[in-house]
């Protein structure tokens, strides 16, 4: 888990009244309750889901009040659990993905989350249908223009403080801030207002994996009751709101939701994570114009001051081995400087070695370089590319599919930037009593020679636009 994760979440839960005792409904009673919940959801016209830390425990993220929760262990003087994956590589659970399917089916209207792990957004829940009451560890926002930036790395600050990055809008350029609240911060109206609105409209508010003890968030589901709606609670511990709920289920959230999806005859979609990186080649002519001094950099697509968390090292080799020496870049920034004859075209082979939590260990990409040739500039439809990559990953049942989504030229200093998209995780969820994924597809990738029109998926491109060179 990332630096200070327990401290980062400390504002969310109160150490008092720790309800560490877990309760489990008998198997026959659990089945009856799941069937009842499925019927309620099927009849629902405005379903709202309210989630807490318990929805992410199967993702390797500890809760607070369970026997192995953060506050329980701290109270007992025990060490916090070690994470099996880096926090930034945590993957959505069966329940996260089931909610995505419910939203796509038009059943789920809105999600309210007290978590800062970013898994709802990463799973595919539309931002406009999600309220993250306490913020998102992977989100930065510009207070000047309101633009949000969802990162593949954990933002380094909490408490709505300035980060080291600026808004990428050239007309703005404002200092970005993190979105995770600290103790003294009030819940933001941008998140609270739509959450309250949807709770008032809801005929069902389904509370998943939350102790319902943190005010004022815990009172949101009750607004549905005042409007004639019902509250359903799925949690292993008892909550202060149990007496006001129409249905209380004591069981693992994943098991309950898997049963509901079975009853509704809905499939749980796989989780497919697509990450971006850039290959940047900058160049400058020597004074006698016979040589080119050039720099290769494998960088984050989130800006120059952003880390590239999922790449561990880069191995650089050349097809013309007589003239060029291979190199291993094992520290960020991944940068290589070389000098080449101006009229010499060559081809690099970059082997990207991925870090823990990625479904494939490495990827090899061929990069042809010709300083005398002209550079094509393009910007493909990113959503179209992403969809093709997802479809191919599912068909091939492994990750590693990649494609170029953009190439742009920089005039001063001279260079070009190529942005790649790659499927780094593919997880299938089985609708069984198991709370963990049934498949995490891995596989090393053989080298393919990409053209600068993109690699990976085939088919006609849509909405391709030429980009202008700019300094």
C-alpha positions as CSV (number, residue, x, y, z in Angstrom):
1,X,0.0,0.0,0.0
2,X,1.2,3.5,-0.7
3,X,2.8,5.9,1.8
4,X,0.7,6.7,4.8
5,X,-2.5,5.2,3.5
6,X,-3.9,4.6,7.0
7,X,-3.1,8.1,8.0
8,X,-4.6,9.4,4.8
9,X,-7.9,7.7,5.6
10,X,-7.8,8.6,9.3
11,X,-10.4,11.4,9.0
12,X,-13.0,9.0,7.6
13,X,-13.7,7.0,10.7
14,X,-14.0,7.8,14.4
15,X,-12.1,5.6,16.8
16,X,-15.0,5.5,19.2
17,X,-17.7,2.8,19.2
18,X,-15.7,0.4,17.1
19,X,-18.2,-2.4,16.0
20,X,-15.6,-5.1,15.4
21,X,-18.0,-8.0,15.9
22,X,-19.1,-9.6,12.6
23,X,-22.4,-11.2,12.1
24,X,-23.4,-13.8,9.4
25,X,-26.9,-14.7,8.4
26,X,-27.6,-18.4,8.2
27,X,-27.2,-19.8,4.7
28,X,-30.9,-20.3,4.1
29,X,-31.8,-16.9,5.5
30,X,-29.1,-15.3,3.4
31,X,-30.5,-16.9,0.2
32,X,-34.0,-15.6,1.1
33,X,-32.7,-12.1,1.7
34,X,-30.8,-12.1,-1.5
35,X,-33.9,-13.1,-3.4
36,X,-35.9,-10.4,-1.7
37,X,-33.2,-7.8,-2.5
38,X,-33.2,-8.8,-6.1
39,X,-37.0,-8.4,-6.4
40,X,-36.7,-4.9,-4.8
41,X,-34.0,-3.9,-7.2
42,X,-36.0,-5.2,-10.2
43,X,-39.0,-3.2,-9.2
44,X,-36.9,-0.1,-8.4
45,X,-37.3,3.1,-10.5
46,X,-34.5,5.1,-8.8
47,X,-31.9,2.9,-7.2
48,X,-29.0,4.7,-5.3
49,X,-26.0,2.8,-3.9
50,X,-24.1,4.1,-0.9
51,X,-20.7,2.5,-0.3
52,X,-18.1,2.3,2.4
53,X,-14.8,0.7,3.1
54,X,-16.3,-2.8,3.2
55,X,-16.8,-2.8,-0.6
56,X,-13.1,-2.7,-1.2
57,X,-11.8,-5.2,1.3
58,X,-11.7,-7.9,-1.4
59,X,-9.5,-5.6,-3.4
60,X,-6.8,-5.8,-0.7
61,X,-7.8,-2.5,0.9
62,X,-8.5,-2.8,4.7
63,X,-11.7,-1.5,6.2
64,X,-11.9,0.2,9.6
65,X,-14.2,-1.6,12.0
66,X,-13.8,-5.2,11.0
67,X,-11.6,-7.7,13.0
68,X,-8.7,-6.8,10.7
69,X,-9.7,-3.2,10.1
70,X,-7.4,-0.3,10.5
71,X,-8.9,1.1,13.7
72,X,-9.4,-2.3,15.3
73,X,-5.8,-3.3,14.8
74,X,-4.6,0.1,16.0
75,X,-6.7,-0.1,19.1
76,X,-5.3,-3.5,19.8
77,X,-1.7,-2.3,19.3
78,X,-1.2,-4.5,16.3
79,X,0.6,-3.8,13.0
80,X,-1.4,-2.8,10.0
81,X,-1.7,-5.5,7.3
82,X,0.7,-5.5,4.4
83,X,-0.9,-4.9,1.0
84,X,-0.5,-7.5,-1.7
85,X,-0.6,-4.8,-4.4
86,X,0.6,-1.2,-4.5
87,X,-2.4,1.0,-3.8
88,X,-2.3,2.5,-7.2
89,X,-2.7,-1.0,-8.8
90,X,-5.7,-2.0,-6.6
91,X,-8.4,-3.4,-8.9
92,X,-12.2,-3.1,-8.6
93,X,-14.0,-5.9,-7.0
94,X,-16.9,-8.1,-8.2
95,X,-19.3,-5.6,-6.5
96,X,-17.7,-2.6,-8.2
97,X,-18.1,-4.2,-11.6
98,X,-21.6,-5.4,-10.9
99,X,-22.6,-1.8,-10.2
100,X,-21.2,-0.8,-13.6
101,X,-23.5,-3.4,-15.2
102,X,-26.5,-2.2,-13.2
103,X,-25.8,1.4,-14.3
104,X,-25.5,0.3,-18.0
105,X,-28.8,-1.5,-17.7
106,X,-30.5,1.7,-16.5
107,X,-31.3,0.3,-13.0
108,X,-28.7,2.1,-11.0
109,X,-29.1,5.9,-11.1
110,X,-26.4,7.1,-8.8
111,X,-23.5,6.0,-6.6
112,X,-22.4,7.7,-3.4
113,X,-19.1,6.7,-1.9
114,X,-17.2,7.5,1.3
115,X,-14.1,5.8,-0.1
116,X,-11.0,7.6,-1.5
117,X,-9.6,4.7,-3.4
118,X,-10.9,5.8,-6.8
119,X,-12.2,2.3,-7.6
120,X,-15.7,3.3,-8.6
121,X,-14.3,5.7,-11.2
122,X,-11.7,3.2,-12.4
123,X,-14.4,0.5,-12.7
124,X,-16.3,2.6,-15.2
125,X,-19.0,4.4,-13.3
126,X,-19.6,7.7,-15.1
127,X,-18.3,10.7,-13.2
128,X,-21.6,12.5,-13.5
129,X,-23.3,9.5,-11.7
130,X,-20.8,9.4,-8.8
131,X,-20.4,11.5,-5.7
132,X,-17.1,10.9,-3.8
133,X,-17.9,12.6,-0.5
134,X,-14.4,12.4,1.0
135,X,-12.5,12.9,-2.3
136,X,-10.3,10.7,-4.4
137,X,-6.6,9.8,-3.8
138,X,-6.0,9.8,-7.6
139,X,-7.8,13.0,-8.5
140,X,-6.5,16.5,-8.9
141,X,-8.7,19.5,-9.6
142,X,-8.1,23.0,-10.9
143,X,-9.8,25.5,-8.6
144,X,-9.6,28.1,-11.3
145,X,-11.5,26.4,-14.1
146,X,-12.9,23.3,-12.4
147,X,-11.2,20.7,-14.6
148,X,-10.6,17.3,-12.9
149,X,-7.6,15.1,-13.6
150,X,-7.8,11.4,-12.8
151,X,-4.3,10.0,-12.3
152,X,-2.7,6.6,-12.5
153,X,-0.6,7.6,-9.5
154,X,-1.6,8.6,-6.0
155,X,-1.6,12.3,-5.5
156,X,1.0,13.2,-2.9
157,X,-1.0,15.5,-0.6
158,X,-4.3,15.6,1.3
159,X,-6.4,18.4,2.7
160,X,-7.2,20.2,-0.6
161,X,-3.6,21.4,-0.8
162,X,-1.7,22.5,-3.9
163,X,0.2,19.8,-5.7
164,X,3.3,20.2,-7.9
165,X,1.4,20.3,-11.1
166,X,-0.6,22.9,-13.0
167,X,-3.7,22.8,-15.2
168,X,-2.9,21.7,-18.7
169,X,-5.3,24.2,-20.2
170,X,-3.0,26.8,-21.8
171,X,-5.6,29.5,-21.1
172,X,-5.7,28.6,-17.4
173,X,-2.5,27.1,-16.0
174,X,-3.8,27.2,-12.5
175,X,-2.2,25.3,-9.6
176,X,-3.9,22.0,-9.1
177,X,-5.1,20.7,-5.7
178,X,-5.8,17.3,-4.3
179,X,-9.4,16.4,-3.5
180,X,-9.0,14.3,-0.3
181,X,-10.6,16.0,2.7
182,X,-8.8,16.4,6.0
183,X,-10.4,16.5,9.5
184,X,-11.5,20.2,9.4
185,X,-12.8,20.1,5.8
186,X,-16.5,20.2,5.2
187,X,-18.1,17.9,2.7
188,X,-17.9,19.7,-0.7
189,X,-21.2,20.9,-2.1
190,X,-20.2,19.6,-5.6
191,X,-20.4,16.1,-4.2
192,X,-22.9,16.5,-1.4
193,X,-25.7,18.3,-3.3
194,X,-26.3,15.7,-6.0
195,X,-25.9,12.9,-3.4
196,X,-28.7,14.5,-1.3
197,X,-30.8,15.1,-4.4
198,X,-30.7,11.5,-5.5
199,X,-31.3,10.1,-2.0
200,X,-34.5,12.2,-1.8
201,X,-35.6,10.8,-5.2
202,X,-34.6,7.2,-4.4
203,X,-37.1,4.4,-3.9
204,X,-34.2,2.3,-2.7
205,X,-30.8,3.3,-1.2
206,X,-28.6,0.2,-1.0
207,X,-25.9,0.6,1.6
208,X,-22.9,-1.6,0.9
209,X,-20.0,-2.2,3.3
210,X,-20.5,0.9,5.5
211,X,-20.8,1.3,9.3
212,X,-23.1,4.3,8.8
213,X,-21.5,6.1,11.7
214,X,-19.8,9.0,10.1
215,X,-21.8,12.2,10.0
216,X,-23.2,13.9,8.0
217,X,-22.7,11.3,5.3
218,X,-24.4,8.5,7.2
219,X,-27.7,10.4,7.3
220,X,-28.0,10.7,3.5
221,X,-29.7,7.3,3.0
222,X,-32.4,8.3,5.5
223,X,-33.6,11.0,3.2
224,X,-35.1,8.3,1.0
225,X,-37.3,7.1,3.8
226,X,-38.8,10.6,4.2
227,X,-39.7,10.5,0.5
228,X,-41.3,7.1,0.8
229,X,-38.3,5.1,-0.2
230,X,-36.5,2.2,1.5
231,X,-33.0,1.6,2.9
232,X,-31.3,-1.7,2.5
233,X,-28.0,-2.4,4.4
234,X,-25.5,-5.1,3.6
235,X,-22.7,-5.1,6.1
236,X,-20.9,-7.6,8.4
237,X,-21.2,-5.4,11.5
238,X,-24.4,-3.9,12.9
239,X,-25.0,-0.3,12.2
240,X,-26.9,2.5,14.0
241,X,-29.3,2.7,11.1
242,X,-30.4,-1.0,11.1
243,X,-33.7,-0.3,12.8
244,X,-34.7,2.1,10.1
245,X,-33.8,-0.3,7.2
246,X,-36.4,-2.3,5.3
247,X,-33.8,-5.1,4.9
248,X,-30.5,-5.8,6.7
249,X,-28.2,-8.5,5.3
250,X,-25.2,-9.7,7.3
251,X,-22.9,-11.3,4.7
252,X,-20.0,-10.6,2.4
253,X,-20.9,-7.8,0.0
254,X,-19.4,-9.6,-3.0
255,X,-21.4,-12.8,-2.2
256,X,-24.6,-10.9,-1.8
257,X,-24.2,-8.9,-5.0
258,X,-23.2,-12.0,-6.9
259,X,-26.4,-13.6,-5.8
260,X,-28.4,-10.6,-6.8
261,X,-26.9,-10.5,-10.2
262,X,-27.7,-14.2,-10.7
263,X,-31.4,-13.5,-9.7
264,X,-31.5,-10.6,-12.2
265,X,-29.8,-12.7,-14.9
266,X,-27.2,-10.0,-15.4
267,X,-23.6,-10.7,-16.3
268,X,-20.7,-9.1,-14.4
269,X,-18.4,-7.4,-16.9
270,X,-14.6,-8.0,-16.7
271,X,-12.4,-5.2,-15.4
272,X,-10.0,-4.0,-18.1
273,X,-7.5,-1.4,-17.1
274,X,-5.9,0.8,-19.8
275,X,-2.8,2.9,-19.0
276,X,-1.1,5.5,-21.0
277,X,2.6,6.4,-21.5
278,X,4.6,8.6,-23.9
279,X,7.7,8.1,-25.9
280,X,9.4,11.4,-26.3
281,X,12.3,12.0,-28.7
282,X,14.0,15.5,-28.6
283,X,16.7,16.5,-31.0
284,X,19.2,19.3,-31.7
285,X,21.8,19.7,-34.5
286,X,25.5,20.0,-33.8
287,X,27.2,23.3,-34.8
288,X,28.6,21.7,-37.9
289,X,25.2,20.1,-38.7
290,X,26.7,16.7,-39.2
291,X,25.3,15.2,-36.0
292,X,22.1,15.1,-34.0
293,X,22.2,15.2,-30.2
294,X,19.0,13.5,-29.2
295,X,17.2,12.4,-26.0
296,X,14.8,9.5,-25.5
297,X,12.4,9.7,-22.7
298,X,9.7,7.2,-21.6
299,X,7.3,9.4,-19.6
300,X,3.9,9.7,-18.0
301,X,1.0,11.0,-20.1
302,X,-0.1,13.1,-17.1
303,X,2.6,15.7,-17.4
304,X,6.3,16.3,-17.0
305,X,6.2,16.4,-13.2
306,X,4.2,13.2,-13.0
307,X,5.6,9.8,-12.1
308,X,5.2,6.7,-14.3
309,X,4.2,4.2,-11.6
310,X,3.5,1.1,-13.5
311,X,6.8,0.9,-15.4
312,X,9.7,-0.5,-13.4
313,X,12.5,-0.2,-16.0
314,X,13.2,0.3,-19.7
315,X,15.7,-1.7,-21.7
316,X,16.8,0.1,-24.9
317,X,18.5,-1.9,-27.7
318,X,19.1,-1.2,-31.4
319,X,18.6,-3.3,-34.5
320,X,21.9,-2.0,-35.8
321,X,24.0,-3.4,-32.9
322,X,27.4,-2.4,-34.4
323,X,26.8,1.3,-34.1
324,X,24.8,1.6,-31.0
325,X,25.2,0.5,-27.4
326,X,22.2,-0.9,-25.5
327,X,21.1,0.6,-22.2
328,X,19.0,-0.2,-19.2
329,X,17.0,2.7,-17.6
330,X,16.0,1.6,-14.1
331,X,15.4,5.0,-12.5
332,X,12.9,7.7,-13.2
333,X,12.9,9.7,-15.3
334,X,13.6,7.1,-17.9
335,X,15.9,9.1,-20.1
336,X,18.7,8.3,-22.6
337,X,21.0,10.8,-24.3
338,X,22.9,9.9,-27.5
339,X,24.7,11.4,-30.5
340,X,24.0,10.2,-34.1
341,X,25.0,11.1,-37.6
342,X,22.4,13.4,-39.1
343,X,21.8,11.3,-42.2
344,X,21.6,8.0,-40.2
345,X,18.2,6.4,-39.8
346,X,17.9,3.6,-37.2
347,X,15.4,1.6,-35.2
348,X,15.2,1.3,-31.4
349,X,13.6,-1.6,-29.5
350,X,12.2,-0.6,-26.1
351,X,11.4,-3.3,-23.6
352,X,9.1,-1.9,-20.9
353,X,9.3,-3.9,-17.8
354,X,6.1,-3.4,-15.7
355,X,5.8,-3.3,-11.9
356,X,3.9,-5.3,-9.4
357,X,0.1,-5.5,-10.0
358,X,0.3,-5.4,-13.8
359,X,-1.1,-8.4,-15.6
360,X,1.8,-8.6,-18.1
361,X,5.4,-8.5,-17.2
362,X,6.8,-6.6,-20.2
363,X,6.1,-5.1,-23.6
364,X,8.5,-4.6,-26.5
365,X,7.9,-1.7,-29.0
366,X,9.9,-0.9,-32.1
367,X,10.6,2.8,-32.6
368,X,11.9,3.9,-36.0
369,X,13.9,7.1,-36.0
370,X,14.8,9.3,-39.0
371,X,15.8,12.8,-38.2
372,X,15.8,13.9,-41.8
373,X,12.2,12.6,-42.4
374,X,9.0,14.5,-41.7
375,X,6.9,13.5,-38.8
376,X,3.2,12.7,-39.2
377,X,1.0,14.3,-36.6
378,X,-2.4,12.8,-35.6
379,X,-4.9,12.5,-32.8
380,X,-7.1,9.5,-32.9
381,X,-10.5,9.1,-31.2
382,X,-9.4,7.8,-27.8
383,X,-12.7,6.2,-26.8
384,X,-12.8,4.3,-30.1
385,X,-9.2,3.0,-29.5
386,X,-10.0,2.1,-25.9
387,X,-13.1,0.1,-26.9
388,X,-11.1,-1.8,-29.6
389,X,-8.4,-2.6,-27.0
390,X,-11.0,-3.9,-24.5
391,X,-12.7,-6.1,-27.1
392,X,-9.4,-7.6,-28.2
393,X,-8.3,-8.2,-24.6
394,X,-11.6,-10.1,-23.9
395,X,-11.3,-12.2,-27.1
396,X,-7.7,-13.0,-26.5
397,X,-8.3,-13.4,-22.7
398,X,-5.0,-11.7,-21.8
399,X,-3.7,-8.2,-21.4
400,X,-1.0,-6.4,-23.3
401,X,-2.9,-5.1,-26.3
402,X,-1.6,-1.7,-27.2
403,X,-2.1,1.1,-29.7
404,X,-1.0,4.6,-30.5
405,X,-3.6,7.3,-29.8
406,X,-1.7,10.5,-30.5
407,X,1.5,11.9,-32.1
408,X,2.4,15.5,-32.0
409,X,5.4,17.5,-33.0
410,X,7.1,20.2,-30.9
411,X,9.0,22.9,-32.7
412,X,11.0,24.5,-29.9
413,X,13.0,22.5,-28.8
414,X,12.4,20.2,-31.8
415,X,11.0,16.8,-31.1
416,X,8.0,14.5,-31.2
417,X,5.7,12.9,-28.6
418,X,3.9,9.6,-29.2
419,X,1.2,8.5,-26.7
420,X,0.5,4.8,-26.3
421,X,-2.4,3.1,-24.7
422,X,-1.9,-0.4,-23.3
423,X,-4.2,-2.9,-21.5
424,X,-2.3,-3.6,-18.2
425,X,-5.0,-5.7,-16.4
426,X,-7.8,-8.0,-17.3
427,X,-9.9,-9.5,-14.5
428,X,-12.9,-11.8,-15.0
429,X,-15.3,-12.1,-12.1
430,X,-17.4,-15.2,-11.5
431,X,-20.9,-15.0,-10.0
432,X,-20.1,-17.5,-7.2
433,X,-19.8,-17.3,-3.5
434,X,-16.1,-16.5,-3.9
435,X,-15.3,-12.9,-3.2
436,X,-12.1,-12.8,-5.3
437,X,-11.7,-12.7,-9.1
438,X,-11.6,-16.1,-10.8
439,X,-9.1,-15.0,-13.4
440,X,-6.3,-12.5,-13.6
441,X,-4.9,-12.9,-17.1
442,X,-1.2,-12.5,-17.6
443,X,1.2,-13.0,-20.4
444,X,4.5,-11.7,-21.8
445,X,4.2,-10.0,-25.1
446,X,6.2,-10.8,-28.2
447,X,7.6,-7.9,-30.1
448,X,5.5,-6.4,-32.9
449,X,6.6,-3.7,-35.2
450,X,4.1,-0.9,-34.9
451,X,3.5,1.7,-37.5
452,X,2.8,5.2,-36.3
453,X,-0.8,4.7,-37.3
454,X,-1.0,2.6,-34.2
455,X,-0.6,-1.0,-33.2
456,X,-2.9,-3.6,-31.6
457,X,-6.4,-3.2,-32.9
458,X,-7.5,-3.3,-36.5
459,X,-10.5,-1.7,-38.1
460,X,-11.3,1.7,-39.5
461,X,-10.4,4.7,-37.4
462,X,-13.1,7.2,-36.5
463,X,-12.8,10.9,-35.8
464,X,-9.2,11.3,-36.7
465,X,-7.9,14.8,-36.6
466,X,-4.6,16.3,-37.6
467,X,-2.8,18.2,-34.9
468,X,-0.8,21.3,-35.5
469,X,2.8,21.7,-34.6
470,X,3.4,24.1,-31.8
471,X,6.3,25.4,-29.7
